[in-house]
Amino acid sequence: MRICGLIQDSIVDGPGLRFVCFVQGCPHRCPGCHNPASHDPDGGQELPVEEVARQLLSNPLTDGLTLSGGEPFAQPEPCLQLAQLAHAHRLTVWTYTGYTLDHLLAQGTPAQLALLRETDVLVDGPFLQSQRPLSLPFRGSANQRLIQIPASLQSGAAVLWKEKM
């Protein structure tokens, strides 16, 4: 799997303490992206999924896995493996994407749809610098939605995630 970086104990990429896997390669290349080093699909470093998994499971306080980028849906197979492993260890899975949920459902490959089904919360849509208030939790711009995927797939419409107080 080609990655840009790995972070332990993030508190800004979903609720709780999260292990974040920033995948390498992004077709969206959003102007103002917070991680432009992740755009080049040939950049970053190659790591076996097993090594990323080892690091994910190394901290017993981790609440979940966050797949970010770059674009996780550009590497759906290894991201799916990590998401399945996370769920097997009762961790939540958040996936950030520049695609919209509607786009993935209509045009996603079988591997992309499998990754979507293994996602608990999808943060969808491109980053728009003109819609970037700093007060939004867990997303970079106001157009991006936090979508509960299991409930959305069951209902046939996007069900937004709300933080529990």
Protein Blocks (a to p, Z undefined) as FASTA:
>chain_A
ZZfbdcehiakloghjddddddehifklpghiablmlmpmmgcjdddfklmmmmmmmpmk
bgbdcddedjfklmmmlmmmmmmmmmmnopacddddfbdfklmmmmpcfklmmmmmmpfb
dcedjddfklmcfkbghiabfkbccddfklmmmnopacdddddZZ
